[in-house]
Amino acid sequence: MSAMEDVGKSVKDAMSGDEDVPESVESWRQAFNSSKLRTDTDFETMSGIPLEPVYTPAHRGDEEALPKSWAMPGVYPYERGPYASMYRSKLWTMRMFAGFATATDTNARFHELLKAGQTGLSVAFDLPTLMGRDSDDPRSQGEVGRCGVAVDTLADMIDLFRGIDLTSITTSMTINSPAAILLAMYVAVAEQNGGTRAQLGGTLQNDILKEYQAQKEYIFPPLPSVRLVNDVVRFCAAEMPRYHPISISGYHIREAGATAAQELAFTLANGFAYVEAAVRSGLEVDEFAPQLSFFFNAHIDFFEEIAKYRAARRIWAHWMKDHYHAKDPRSMQCRFHTQTAGVSLTAQQPEVNIVRTAIEALAGVLGGTQSLHTNSMDEVLALPTERAARIALRTQQVIAYETGVASVADPLGGSYLVEWLTDEMERRAESIFSKLLEDGNGSILDGVLANIESGWFQAEIAESAYQFERKVSGRRRLVVGVNSFTEGNEEPLPPMLYIDPEVEVQQKKRLEEVRRARSQAAVTESLERIKADAARPEVNLMPAIIDAVKAMASVGEIVKTLESVFGTWTETPAM
């Protein structure tokens, strides 16, 4: 008898009087049996003890515990994981956030990371690109290529992915206000190389709501910004079925100072808001919801983080089924990327950050993440060096191939602490949802927008950040190398990645060359079309933006055109 048959039989025997549980077991078993399992490992301990794919109280003969805490991976509400076989079938995608200087420089780093065993690309753009400014904009001075790669036109995007088959690898792009423009460039590069839109897989961050709440990289007011996000959702639902049009991002909310419970609640609330926006535009929920994805922080409080991920899956499943009437199981599965906590890294004793990152990454894996980025030890100081990035990638590989944690789905399921924390996370999130529903007269979308405008989200995050800092300052929370164990702080810092100011000169020259070579008439015509379409809310802007980037219109030119219709946004300070 196979391991999965053993699991199913033992649970069925334990629950012989409960008709619902055998159905759950059968659902899990059917899904597991249809999974293609990895052949690169023996699913056993170092001592040779075989490990079953999932464990329940029935394995210890605890029959009474089963009805109270019943759950199986790959079965609604997906608390124990979105897939029945989890990492037995496929390890999480190992992504390393990369982007610096010019597109050519970053392309070389991409090839190095792929050679080292990375299984997906993740693009960091520089601040001017994130803010929709060209490299020759006066406001871009001193920032070009500093915190990511500079992309002004399609020519840069072509250089960025030179020699990489976009139809055979997934790419995550961290971009928000200009997200539609960068997606248009990505599509254009793939098509130029013979690929089709339907073949492309990856994720676009494109979560503008969290920008108003936390990261502050917004350009337009909230309503037209949500319209742009929704245009991307509609476009991908129609033409890019393998692509995730939004990565609904709690990461930046947490980095701004939110607690784990706030990160969970604000992130899922934003997800519900996007669902409502898409439904209002005429889409059926199951037409687009399977393509939504999430992005969570993996912070240092180990068990709290694991509980957060389990609660996220359960909450999303319940709300999508009960509130938004989804029928497709994929619409109810909360799939997410995880990144270790940048804010947990310290400039003091930076080598200790390797330890922090390993613990945080382990929490992400034990919590069931679908892809993972591990921060480099020197990222608190500058963009990571090649050596530091390789160590961060090796951290994931040690977890995947040496620890054995990928052999069993939800290994900590059944832990009294983790189960209680999961319930507590859900309770705190539901309390926040109730407030948003009340403020939005029954709509999460309207409640989120109202609380962005009032500054409530910003005030809540600021208060949490303040309270945490008080604990650190008062040494009620110890941080190694910061307020305790400071021996070694006097040691010299490791060499950091240096971005030569010449990069900015080169990038401006590149942009000037593109502008000289392109047809200005074609650019002007494409920008006029964008302006006309932007004034008509029922028209999807993606086709016009794709035409504009193919004509070599720049990011800054397209953003300025949209600004002429949408206007810009200034935040009201929270009091």
C-alpha positions as CSV (number, residue, x, y, z in Angstrom):
1,M,0.0,0.0,0.0
2,S,1.4,3.4,-1.0
3,A,2.0,6.2,1.6
4,M,-0.9,8.3,0.4
5,E,-3.3,5.3,0.6
6,D,-2.0,4.7,4.1
7,V,-2.8,8.2,5.1
8,G,-6.3,8.1,3.5
9,K,-7.1,4.7,5.2
10,S,-5.9,5.7,8.6
11,V,-7.9,8.9,8.6
12,K,-11.0,7.2,7.2
13,D,-10.8,4.6,9.9
14,A,-10.4,7.2,12.6
15,M,-13.4,9.2,11.3
16,S,-15.7,6.3,10.3
17,G,-18.6,8.1,11.9
18,D,-18.2,11.4,10.1
19,E,-19.5,11.6,6.5
20,D,-17.8,14.9,5.6
21,V,-14.3,14.0,6.5
22,P,-14.0,10.9,4.2
23,E,-15.1,13.2,1.4
24,S,-12.3,15.6,2.3
25,V,-9.8,12.7,2.4
26,E,-11.0,11.4,-0.9
27,S,-10.7,14.9,-2.5
28,W,-7.2,15.2,-1.2
29,R,-6.3,11.7,-2.3
30,Q,-7.6,12.2,-5.8
31,A,-5.7,15.4,-6.1
32,F,-2.5,13.9,-4.7
33,N,-2.7,10.9,-7.0
34,S,-3.1,13.1,-10.0
35,S,0.1,15.1,-9.0
36,K,3.4,14.4,-10.7
37,L,5.8,13.9,-7.9
38,R,9.5,15.0,-7.9
39,T,12.0,12.3,-8.5
40,D,15.1,14.1,-7.2
41,T,14.7,13.0,-3.6
42,D,13.6,10.2,-1.3
43,F,10.9,11.4,1.0
44,E,12.4,10.1,4.2
45,T,14.5,11.4,7.2
46,M,18.3,11.1,7.3
47,S,17.8,8.0,9.4
48,G,15.8,6.4,6.6
49,I,12.3,6.8,8.2
50,P,9.8,7.2,5.4
51,L,7.7,10.3,5.6
52,E,4.0,10.4,4.5
53,P,2.9,13.4,2.4
54,V,0.7,14.9,5.1
55,Y,0.1,14.2,8.8
56,T,-3.1,14.4,10.9
57,P,-4.1,13.5,14.5
58,A,-5.1,10.1,13.2
59,H,-1.4,9.2,12.9
60,R,-1.1,9.3,16.7
61,G,-4.5,7.6,17.2
62,D,-6.1,10.8,18.4
63,E,-9.5,10.2,16.9
64,E,-11.3,12.9,19.0
65,A,-9.1,15.7,17.7
66,L,-10.0,15.2,14.1
67,P,-13.5,16.7,13.9
68,K,-12.3,19.8,15.7
69,S,-9.2,20.6,13.6
70,W,-9.9,18.9,10.4
71,A,-7.9,20.2,7.4
72,M,-6.1,18.7,4.3
73,P,-3.7,20.5,1.9
74,G,-5.3,21.2,-1.5
75,V,-8.8,21.0,-0.1
76,Y,-11.0,24.0,0.8
77,P,-10.3,26.2,2.7
78,Y,-6.7,25.5,1.9
79,E,-5.4,26.4,5.3
80,R,-2.7,23.7,5.0
81,G,-1.7,24.7,1.5
82,P,-3.2,25.4,-1.9
83,Y,-2.0,22.1,-3.4
84,A,-2.5,18.5,-2.3
85,S,1.1,17.4,-2.9
86,M,2.8,20.8,-2.1
87,Y,6.6,20.6,-2.4
88,R,6.6,16.9,-3.2
89,S,5.5,17.9,-6.7
90,K,7.3,21.2,-7.1
91,L,9.6,23.2,-4.9
92,W,8.8,26.9,-4.6
93,T,10.2,29.2,-7.3
94,M,13.5,30.6,-6.1
95,R,13.6,34.3,-7.1
96,M,16.3,36.8,-6.3
97,F,15.4,40.4,-6.6
98,A,17.9,41.9,-9.1
99,G,18.2,45.2,-10.9
100,F,20.8,48.0,-10.9
101,A,22.5,50.5,-13.2
102,T,21.7,49.9,-16.9
103,A,19.6,47.2,-18.5
104,T,22.8,45.6,-19.8
105,D,24.3,45.4,-16.4
106,T,21.2,43.8,-14.9
107,N,21.0,41.4,-17.8
108,A,24.5,40.1,-16.9
109,R,23.4,39.6,-13.3
110,F,20.3,37.7,-14.5
111,H,22.4,35.3,-16.5
112,E,24.7,34.8,-13.4
113,L,21.8,34.0,-11.1
114,L,20.2,31.6,-13.6
115,K,23.6,29.9,-13.9
116,A,23.7,29.6,-10.1
117,G,20.3,27.8,-10.0
118,Q,17.7,30.5,-9.7
119,T,14.4,29.4,-11.2
120,G,12.6,32.7,-11.8
121,L,13.5,36.3,-12.4
122,S,12.5,39.2,-10.3
123,V,13.1,42.8,-11.5
124,A,13.9,45.8,-9.3
125,F,13.4,49.1,-11.1
126,D,15.1,52.4,-10.1
127,L,13.2,55.2,-8.4
128,P,12.7,57.3,-11.5
129,T,11.1,54.4,-13.3
130,L,9.0,53.6,-10.3
131,M,7.7,57.1,-10.3
132,G,7.1,57.3,-14.0
133,R,10.0,59.7,-14.8
134,D,12.5,59.4,-17.6
135,S,16.2,59.4,-16.7
136,D,16.7,62.9,-18.2
137,D,13.9,64.4,-16.0
138,P,15.5,67.0,-13.6
139,R,13.8,65.1,-10.7
140,S,15.7,61.9,-11.6
141,Q,19.1,63.4,-11.1
142,G,21.3,61.3,-8.8
143,E,18.8,58.4,-8.7
144,V,19.2,56.8,-12.1
145,G,20.2,53.1,-11.7
146,R,20.7,53.4,-8.0
147,C,18.0,51.3,-6.3
148,G,17.2,49.2,-9.4
149,V,17.5,49.1,-13.2
150,A,16.7,52.2,-15.3
151,V,14.1,51.5,-18.0
152,D,13.0,54.5,-20.1
153,T,11.9,52.8,-23.4
154,L,11.3,49.5,-25.1
155,A,15.0,49.6,-26.1
156,D,16.0,49.2,-22.5
157,M,13.5,46.3,-22.0
158,I,15.0,44.5,-25.0
159,D,18.5,44.8,-23.4
160,L,17.2,43.7,-20.0
161,F,16.0,40.4,-21.3
162,R,18.5,39.8,-24.1
163,G,19.3,36.1,-24.4
164,I,16.5,35.0,-22.1
165,D,13.4,33.1,-23.4
166,L,10.5,34.8,-21.7
167,T,8.2,31.9,-22.7
168,S,10.2,29.4,-20.7
169,I,10.8,31.4,-17.4
170,T,8.5,33.4,-15.2
171,T,9.3,37.0,-14.3
172,S,8.2,39.1,-11.4
173,M,8.3,42.8,-11.9
174,T,8.1,45.2,-8.9
175,I,6.4,48.2,-10.4
176,N,3.2,50.0,-9.5
177,S,2.0,53.3,-10.9
178,P,3.6,52.6,-14.3
179,A,2.9,48.9,-14.1
180,A,0.7,48.8,-17.3
181,I,3.6,50.5,-19.2
182,L,6.2,48.0,-18.1
183,L,3.9,45.1,-18.8
184,A,3.3,46.5,-22.3
185,M,7.1,46.5,-22.8
186,Y,7.4,42.9,-21.6
187,V,4.7,41.8,-24.0
188,A,6.4,43.7,-26.9
189,V,9.8,42.1,-26.1
190,A,8.3,38.6,-26.1
191,E,6.4,39.2,-29.3
192,Q,9.5,40.6,-31.0
193,N,11.3,37.3,-30.2
194,G,8.5,35.1,-31.5
195,G,6.5,34.5,-28.3
196,T,2.8,34.9,-27.8
197,R,1.0,36.6,-25.0
198,A,-0.7,33.4,-24.0
199,Q,2.8,31.8,-23.4
200,L,4.0,34.4,-20.9
201,G,4.0,33.6,-17.2
202,G,5.0,35.8,-14.3
203,T,3.7,38.4,-11.9
204,L,3.2,42.2,-12.0
205,Q,3.2,43.8,-8.6
206,N,0.7,46.5,-9.8
207,D,-0.9,46.9,-6.3
208,I,-1.5,50.6,-6.1
209,L,-3.7,50.6,-3.0
210,K,-0.8,49.7,-0.7
211,E,1.2,52.6,-2.2
212,Y,-1.3,55.0,-0.7
213,Q,-1.2,53.1,2.6
214,A,2.5,52.4,3.0
215,Q,5.1,52.8,0.2
216,K,4.0,56.2,-1.2
217,E,5.1,55.5,-4.8
218,Y,1.9,56.7,-6.4
219,I,1.3,59.2,-9.2
220,F,-2.4,59.5,-10.0
221,P,-5.4,59.8,-7.6
222,P,-6.8,56.5,-6.2
223,L,-9.8,56.0,-8.5
224,P,-8.0,56.3,-11.9
225,S,-5.2,54.3,-10.4
226,V,-7.6,51.5,-9.6
227,R,-9.0,51.8,-13.1
228,L,-5.4,51.2,-14.6
229,V,-5.0,48.2,-12.3
230,N,-8.3,46.8,-13.5
231,D,-7.5,47.4,-17.1
232,V,-4.4,45.2,-16.6
233,V,-6.6,42.5,-14.9
234,R,-9.1,42.6,-17.8
235,F,-6.3,42.4,-20.4
236,C,-4.6,39.5,-18.7
237,A,-7.9,37.6,-18.2
238,A,-8.5,37.9,-22.0
239,E,-5.0,37.4,-23.4
240,M,-2.5,36.2,-20.8
241,P,-4.0,33.3,-18.9
242,R,-0.7,32.3,-17.3
243,Y,0.2,35.7,-16.0
244,H,-0.7,37.2,-12.6
245,P,-1.8,40.8,-13.2
246,I,-1.5,41.8,-9.6
247,S,0.7,40.7,-6.7
248,I,-1.4,42.1,-3.9
249,S,1.4,43.1,-1.6
250,G,1.5,43.1,2.2
251,Y,5.3,43.2,2.1
252,H,5.6,47.0,1.9
253,I,2.8,47.4,4.5
254,R,4.8,45.4,6.9
255,E,8.1,47.1,6.0
256,A,6.4,50.5,6.8
257,G,5.8,49.3,10.4
258,A,2.5,47.3,10.4
259,T,2.1,44.3,12.7
260,A,1.7,40.8,11.2
261,A,-2.1,41.0,11.8
262,Q,-2.3,44.4,10.1
263,E,-0.3,43.1,7.2
264,L,-2.7,40.2,6.8
265,A,-5.9,42.3,7.1
266,F,-4.8,45.2,5.0
267,T,-3.5,43.0,2.2
268,L,-6.5,40.8,2.0
269,A,-8.8,43.8,2.2
270,N,-6.9,45.3,-0.8
271,G,-7.4,41.9,-2.6
272,F,-11.2,42.1,-1.9
273,A,-11.2,45.6,-3.2
274,Y,-9.6,44.6,-6.5
275,V,-12.2,41.8,-6.8
276,E,-15.0,44.2,-6.4
277,A,-13.5,46.6,-8.9
278,A,-13.2,43.9,-11.5
279,V,-16.8,42.7,-10.9
280,R,-18.1,46.3,-11.2
281,S,-16.4,46.5,-14.6
282,G,-18.4,43.5,-15.8
283,L,-16.1,40.5,-15.2
284,E,-17.4,37.3,-13.6
285,V,-15.3,36.5,-10.5
286,D,-14.0,33.2,-11.9
287,E,-12.8,34.9,-15.1
288,F,-10.0,36.7,-13.3
289,A,-9.6,35.6,-9.7
290,P,-7.5,32.5,-10.4
291,Q,-4.9,34.8,-11.8
292,L,-4.6,37.0,-8.6
293,S,-1.6,36.4,-6.4
294,F,-0.2,37.8,-3.1
295,F,3.1,38.9,-1.8
296,F,3.8,38.6,2.0
297,N,6.6,39.5,4.3
298,A,8.6,36.9,6.2
299,H,9.6,38.5,9.4
300,I,11.6,37.3,12.3
301,D,8.7,36.1,14.7
302,F,8.8,32.6,13.4
303,F,5.5,31.0,14.5
304,E,3.5,34.2,14.0
305,E,4.6,34.4,10.4
306,I,3.6,30.7,9.7
307,A,0.2,31.3,11.3
308,K,-0.2,34.5,9.2
309,Y,0.2,32.5,6.0
310,R,-2.2,29.7,7.1
311,A,-4.8,32.3,8.1
312,A,-4.5,34.2,4.8
313,R,-5.4,31.1,2.8
314,R,-8.3,30.3,5.0
315,I,-9.7,33.8,5.0
316,W,-9.3,34.2,1.3
317,A,-11.1,30.9,0.6
318,H,-14.0,31.7,2.8
319,W,-14.5,35.3,1.5
320,M,-14.2,34.3,-2.1
321,K,-16.7,31.6,-1.7
322,D,-19.2,33.2,0.7
323,H,-19.0,36.9,-0.2
324,Y,-18.0,36.9,-3.9
325,H,-19.6,33.6,-4.8
326,A,-16.6,32.1,-6.6
327,K,-17.2,28.6,-7.9
328,D,-13.7,27.8,-9.4
329,P,-11.5,26.3,-6.6
330,R,-8.6,28.3,-8.1
331,S,-10.4,31.5,-7.3
332,M,-10.4,30.4,-3.6
333,Q,-6.7,29.5,-3.4
334,C,-4.5,32.2,-2.0
335,R,-1.1,31.7,-3.7
336,F,1.7,33.9,-2.7
337,H,5.3,35.0,-3.0
338,T,7.3,35.7,0.1
339,Q,10.3,37.9,0.7
340,T,12.3,37.9,3.9
341,A,12.1,41.1,5.9
342,G,14.3,43.9,4.7
343,V,13.4,46.0,7.8
344,S,14.8,43.2,10.1
345,L,18.3,43.6,8.6
346,T,20.8,45.6,10.5
347,A,23.8,47.7,9.4
348,Q,25.6,46.5,12.6
349,Q,27.2,43.1,12.3
350,P,25.7,42.5,8.8
351,E,26.9,38.9,8.6
352,V,24.2,38.1,11.3
353,N,21.6,39.0,8.6
354,I,22.4,35.7,7.0
355,V,21.0,34.0,10.1
356,R,17.9,36.2,10.2
357,T,17.2,35.6,6.5
358,A,17.5,31.8,6.9
359,I,15.0,31.8,9.8
360,E,12.6,34.0,8.0
361,A,12.9,32.0,4.8
362,L,12.2,28.8,6.7
363,A,9.0,30.3,8.1
364,G,7.9,31.1,4.5
365,V,8.5,27.6,3.4
366,L,6.8,26.0,6.5
367,G,3.9,28.4,5.8
368,G,3.6,27.1,2.3
369,T,4.8,29.8,0.0
370,Q,4.8,29.4,-3.8
371,S,7.9,31.5,-4.4
372,L,10.6,33.0,-2.3
373,H,13.2,35.8,-2.3
374,T,15.9,35.8,0.3
375,N,17.5,39.1,1.2
376,S,21.2,39.5,1.0
377,M,23.2,40.4,4.1
378,D,24.3,43.7,2.7
379,E,21.0,45.0,1.4
380,V,20.5,47.2,4.4
381,L,23.6,49.1,3.2
382,A,23.3,49.1,-0.6
383,L,22.2,47.0,-3.5
384,P,23.6,43.4,-3.0
385,T,26.9,42.3,-4.2
386,E,27.1,39.3,-6.4
387,R,28.7,37.2,-3.5
388,A,26.0,38.3,-1.0
389,A,23.2,37.5,-3.5
390,R,24.7,34.0,-4.1
391,I,24.8,33.3,-0.3
392,A,21.1,34.3,-0.1
393,L,20.2,32.0,-3.0
394,R,22.2,29.2,-1.4
395,T,20.1,29.7,1.8
396,Q,17.0,28.7,-0.1
397,Q,18.8,25.7,-1.6
398,V,19.9,24.5,1.8
399,I,16.3,24.7,3.0
400,A,15.0,22.9,-0.1
401,Y,17.5,20.1,-0.4
402,E,19.1,19.5,3.1
403,T,16.6,20.2,5.8
404,G,13.8,17.8,4.8
405,V,11.1,20.4,5.4
406,A,9.8,20.1,1.8
407,S,8.9,16.4,2.2
408,V,5.6,17.0,4.1
409,A,2.8,19.5,3.5
410,D,2.2,21.9,6.5
411,P,4.6,20.1,8.9
412,L,3.5,22.4,11.8
413,G,-0.2,21.8,11.3
414,G,-1.6,20.5,14.6
415,S,0.8,22.5,16.7
416,Y,-1.2,23.9,19.5
417,L,0.6,27.2,19.3
418,V,0.4,27.5,15.5
419,E,-3.3,26.5,15.4
420,W,-4.2,29.0,18.1
421,L,-2.2,31.8,16.4
422,T,-3.9,31.0,13.1
423,D,-7.3,31.5,14.7
424,E,-6.2,34.7,16.4
425,M,-4.8,36.1,13.2
426,E,-8.1,35.4,11.5
427,R,-10.1,37.0,14.4
428,R,-8.0,40.2,14.2
429,A,-8.3,40.4,10.5
430,E,-12.1,40.0,10.5
431,S,-12.4,42.8,13.0
432,I,-10.7,45.1,10.5
433,F,-12.8,43.9,7.6
434,S,-15.9,44.7,9.7
435,K,-14.7,48.3,10.0
436,L,-14.0,48.6,6.3
437,L,-17.4,47.2,5.4
438,E,-19.1,49.6,7.7
439,D,-17.2,52.6,6.3
440,G,-17.9,51.5,2.8
441,N,-21.6,50.8,3.3
442,G,-21.1,47.2,2.6
443,S,-18.3,47.5,0.1
444,I,-14.7,46.7,1.0
445,L,-13.5,48.7,-2.1
446,D,-15.3,51.8,-1.0
447,G,-14.2,51.2,2.6
448,V,-10.6,51.0,1.6
449,L,-10.8,54.1,-0.6
450,A,-12.5,56.1,2.2
451,N,-9.8,55.1,4.7
452,I,-7.0,55.9,2.3
453,E,-8.5,59.4,1.9
454,S,-9.0,59.9,5.7
455,G,-5.5,58.7,6.4
456,W,-6.7,55.8,8.7
457,F,-4.4,53.2,7.2
458,Q,-1.4,55.4,7.4
459,A,-2.1,56.4,11.0
460,E,-2.5,52.7,12.1
461,I,0.8,51.7,10.5
462,A,2.6,54.8,12.0
463,E,1.3,53.9,15.4
464,S,2.4,50.3,15.2
465,A,5.9,51.4,14.0
466,Y,6.1,53.9,16.9
467,Q,5.2,51.2,19.4
468,F,7.7,48.8,18.0
469,E,10.5,51.4,18.1
470,R,9.6,52.2,21.8
471,K,10.1,48.5,22.6
472,V,13.5,48.5,20.9
473,S,14.6,51.8,22.5
474,G,13.5,50.5,25.9
475,R,15.2,47.2,25.3
476,R,11.9,45.3,25.8
477,R,12.7,43.7,22.4
478,L,16.3,42.8,21.9
479,V,17.9,43.2,18.4
480,V,21.4,41.6,18.2
481,G,24.0,44.2,17.4
482,V,21.6,47.1,17.8
483,N,20.6,47.3,21.5
484,S,22.4,44.2,22.7
485,F,25.4,42.0,22.0
486,T,27.2,44.9,20.3
487,E,30.7,43.5,20.5
488,G,31.9,43.4,16.9
489,N,30.1,46.5,15.8
490,E,33.5,48.1,15.4
491,E,34.5,45.7,12.6
492,P,34.8,47.1,9.1
493,L,31.8,46.7,6.9
494,P,32.1,44.4,3.9
495,P,32.7,45.9,0.4
496,M,29.4,47.2,-1.1
497,L,28.1,47.4,-4.7
498,Y,29.1,50.8,-6.1
499,I,27.0,52.5,-8.8
500,D,29.2,54.7,-10.9
501,P,27.7,58.2,-11.6
502,E,28.7,57.5,-15.2
503,V,25.7,55.1,-15.3
504,E,23.4,58.1,-15.3
505,V,25.3,59.7,-18.2
506,Q,25.2,56.5,-20.2
507,Q,21.4,56.1,-19.6
508,K,20.6,59.7,-20.7
509,K,22.7,59.2,-23.8
510,R,20.9,56.0,-24.6
511,L,17.5,57.7,-24.2
512,E,18.7,60.5,-26.5
513,E,19.7,58.0,-29.2
514,V,16.3,56.3,-29.1
515,R,14.5,59.6,-29.4
516,R,16.6,60.6,-32.4
517,A,16.0,57.2,-34.2
518,R,12.3,56.8,-33.6
519,S,9.4,58.3,-35.6
520,Q,8.2,61.3,-33.6
521,A,5.0,61.3,-35.6
522,A,4.2,57.7,-34.6
523,V,5.0,58.6,-30.9
524,T,2.7,61.7,-31.0
525,E,-0.1,59.7,-32.6
526,S,0.2,56.9,-30.0
527,L,0.2,59.4,-27.1
528,E,-2.9,61.1,-28.5
529,R,-4.7,57.8,-28.6
530,I,-3.8,57.1,-24.9
531,K,-5.1,60.5,-23.9
532,A,-8.4,59.9,-25.7
533,D,-8.8,56.4,-24.2
534,A,-7.9,57.6,-20.7
535,A,-10.9,60.0,-20.9
536,R,-13.2,57.1,-21.6
537,P,-13.4,54.9,-18.5
538,E,-15.1,52.0,-20.4
539,V,-12.1,51.7,-22.7
540,N,-9.2,49.4,-21.8
541,L,-5.9,51.4,-21.9
542,M,-3.6,48.4,-22.5
543,P,-3.9,48.2,-26.3
544,A,-3.0,51.9,-26.7
545,I,-0.1,51.6,-24.3
546,I,1.3,48.6,-26.1
547,D,1.2,50.5,-29.4
548,A,2.9,53.5,-27.7
549,V,5.8,51.5,-26.3
550,K,6.3,49.8,-29.7
551,A,6.6,53.2,-31.2
552,M,9.3,53.9,-28.6
553,A,7.4,56.3,-26.5
554,S,9.1,56.6,-23.1
555,V,7.7,55.8,-19.6
556,G,7.8,59.5,-18.7
557,E,6.0,60.6,-21.9
558,I,3.2,58.0,-21.3
559,V,2.8,59.0,-17.7
560,K,2.7,62.7,-18.5
561,T,-0.1,62.0,-21.0
562,L,-2.1,60.1,-18.4
563,E,-1.4,62.9,-15.8
564,S,-3.1,65.3,-18.2
565,V,-6.3,63.4,-17.9
566,F,-6.1,61.8,-14.4
567,G,-4.2,64.5,-12.5
568,T,-1.9,63.7,-9.6
569,W,-2.4,62.9,-5.9
570,T,-1.2,64.6,-2.8
571,E,-1.7,62.8,0.5
572,T,-3.6,64.3,3.4
573,P,-1.3,63.8,6.4
574,A,-2.8,61.6,9.1
575,M,-3.2,63.5,12.4
